[in-house]
């Protein structure tokens, strides 16, 4: 049965996160003249200070501020901003939507299926990502962990999105890339269908009755599954 609504994760679900992040980190390392170990230490220091359930724990500006302190013994606001800009310039430079995302979203809109983003991280940065991906108009609602004050696998963000979309969990699908966060949360909420975007999978989609979720490695597989429901 087709759903009334789709809830979508953003990072690593509609685009490949790893090469984007790696490009950003390398840009900071080059701009700062530091080692990967020094960058990782600054990141770890920030994460030790901010609860991992908060969107700010992923903030690259905070990583860069900490890195200036580690390297110079003081907070260098100018350099931190420059390194932060370098990170996102490089990140967006390699960022591309997955093949099939636009086609699938178009189909959902044609069939009047409502869409909501449920994503961790800060609201402004996620909007900038959607702009780069040309997906600003893709969804009816955006709910971020910054907005609700807690990250997945807590279900607060998904429940808020469902309320905005006007449907129950059993009437909606969730698509995300993280088994421990996205999939676990969606299963706990008893959503109609849970789809795991498993980029490391070499096989085709799994709809095994032994699994409480569907595993795919591409948006083409999601489109095929949707088309099969129409037959």
C-alpha positions in Angstrom: 0.0 0.0 0.0 1.3 3.4 -0.9 1.8 5.9 1.9 0.1 9.3 2.6 3.5 10.8 3.4 7.3 10.2 3.1 9.7 11.2 5.8 13.3 11.7 4.5 16.7 12.0 6.2 19.0 14.3 4.3 22.7 13.6 4.9 23.9 10.5 3.2 20.4 9.6 2.2 19.8 11.9 -0.9 23.5 12.5 -1.5 26.8 10.8 -0.7 28.1 12.4 2.5 31.6 10.9 2.8 33.4 12.5 -0.2 31.8 15.9 0.7 33.0 15.8 4.3 36.4 14.5 3.3 36.9 17.4 0.9 35.9 19.9 3.6 38.2 18.4 6.2 41.1 18.5 3.7 40.4 22.1 2.9 40.6 23.1 6.6 43.8 21.1 7.0 45.4 22.9 4.1 44.2 26.3 5.2 45.3 25.8 8.8 48.5 24.0 8.0 47.7 21.4 10.5 47.6 17.6 10.6 44.5 15.4 10.4 45.2 14.4 14.0 45.0 18.1 15.2 41.7 18.6 13.3 40.3 15.4 14.8 41.4 16.5 18.3 39.6 19.8 17.9 36.5 18.0 16.8 36.6 15.6 19.7 37.0 18.5 22.1 33.9 20.1 20.8 31.9 16.9 21.0 33.1 16.3 24.6 31.7 19.7 25.5 28.3 19.5 23.7 25.9 16.6 24.2 25.9 14.4 21.1 22.1 14.7 21.0 22.5 18.4 20.0 22.8 19.7 16.4 25.7 22.0 17.5 27.9 19.0 18.2 28.4 18.8 14.4 29.1 22.5 13.9 32.3 23.0 11.8 32.6 26.6 12.9 33.0 25.3 16.5 35.6 22.8 15.3 37.5 25.6 13.6 37.3 27.9 16.6 38.7 25.1 18.8 41.4 24.4 16.2 42.6 28.0 16.4 42.9 27.8 20.1 44.8 24.5 19.9 47.2 25.9 17.4 47.7 29.5 18.6 46.7 29.5 22.3 43.8 31.9 21.6 40.5 32.1 19.7 41.3 33.6 16.3 37.9 34.6 15.0 39.2 35.7 11.6 41.0 32.4 10.9 38.1 30.4 12.2 35.7 32.0 9.8 38.2 31.6 6.9 38.7 27.9 7.7 34.9 27.4 8.1 34.3 29.0 4.8 37.0 26.8 3.2 35.3 23.7 4.6 31.9 24.4 3.1 33.3 25.7 -0.2 35.0 22.4 -0.7 32.1 20.4 0.7 29.6 22.0 -1.7 32.1 21.7 -4.5 31.7 18.0 -4.7 28.1 17.7 -3.5 25.6 16.2 -5.9 22.1 14.7 -5.5 21.9 11.0 -6.0 20.7 9.7 -9.3 17.0 9.1 -9.2 16.2 11.5 -6.2 14.6 14.2 -8.4 12.6 11.7 -10.4 11.3 10.0 -7.3 10.3 13.2 -5.6 8.5 14.3 -8.8 6.5 11.1 -8.8 5.5 11.6 -5.2 4.4 15.1 -5.9 2.4 14.0 -8.9 0.6 11.4 -6.8 0.0 14.0 -4.0 2.2 12.2 -1.5 3.4 14.7 1.1 7.1 14.9 2.1 8.9 16.0 5.2 12.6 16.3 5.9 13.6 14.9 9.3 17.3 15.7 9.7 20.0 16.2 12.4 22.2 19.4 12.4 21.4 23.1 12.4 18.5 24.5 10.4 20.4 27.1 8.4 23.1 24.7 7.3 20.5 22.1 6.2 18.7 24.7 4.2 22.0 25.6 2.4 22.5 22.0 1.6 19.0 21.7 0.1 19.7 24.8 -1.9 22.9 23.3 -3.3 21.1 20.1 -4.1 18.3 22.0 -5.8 15.8 20.5 -3.4 14.4 23.6 -1.6 11.0 23.0 -3.0 11.1 19.2 -2.6 9.3 18.8 0.7 6.3 20.3 2.5 8.1 20.6 5.8 11.6 20.6 7.3 12.3 19.5 10.9 15.8 19.7 12.3 17.3 18.4 15.5 18.1 22.1 16.3 14.4 22.8 16.2 13.3 20.0 18.4 16.4 20.0 20.7 17.3 16.3 20.3 18.7 14.1 17.5 17.5 10.7 16.2 17.0 8.0 17.3 14.7 10.1 19.5 11.4 10.2 17.8 10.5 13.8 18.6 11.5 15.2 15.2 9.7 12.5 13.3 6.5 12.9 15.4 6.5 16.7 14.8 6.9 16.1 11.0 4.1 13.6 11.0 1.9 16.1 12.9 2.7 18.8 10.4 1.9 16.4 7.5 -1.4 15.3 9.1 -0.8 11.6 9.2 -0.1 8.7 11.6 3.1 6.7 11.6 1.3 3.7 10.1 0.5 5.9 7.0 4.0 7.1 6.3 7.4 5.8 5.1 10.8 6.7 6.5 13.9 6.7 4.4 17.3 7.1 6.0 20.9 5.9 6.0 21.6 5.1 9.6 20.6 1.8 11.1 21.0 2.9 14.7 19.4 6.3 14.3 17.0 6.4 11.3 15.9 2.8 11.0 15.7 2.2 14.8 13.6 5.3 15.3 11.3 4.6 12.5 10.7 1.0 13.6 10.1 2.1 17.1 7.4 4.5 15.8 5.9 1.6 13.8 5.9 3.4 10.5 4.3 1.8 7.5 7.6 1.1 5.8 11.2 1.8 6.7 13.8 2.0 4.0 17.5 1.8 4.8 19.8 3.6 2.3 22.8 1.3 2.5 25.5 2.7 0.3 27.9 -0.1 1.1 25.6 -2.7 -0.2 26.8 -4.4 -3.4 23.5 -6.4 -3.9 20.1 -5.3 -5.0 17.4 -4.3 -2.6 16.3 -6.7 0.2 12.7 -7.2 1.0 13.3 -10.3 3.0 10.5 -11.2 5.4 13.3 -11.8 8.0 14.0 -8.0 8.1 11.6 -5.4 9.5 12.9 -2.9 7.0 13.8 -2.7 3.3 17.5 -2.3 2.4 18.4 -0.5 -0.9 21.7 0.9 -2.3 20.2 3.4 -4.8 17.2 5.6 -5.4 16.6 3.6 -8.6 15.6 0.7 -6.4 13.2 2.9 -4.4 11.6 4.0 -7.7 11.4 0.4 -8.9 9.6 -0.6 -5.7 7.2 2.4 -6.0 6.4 1.4 -9.6 5.7 -2.2 -8.5 3.1 -0.9 -6.0 1.3 0.7 -9.0 1.0 -2.5 -10.9 
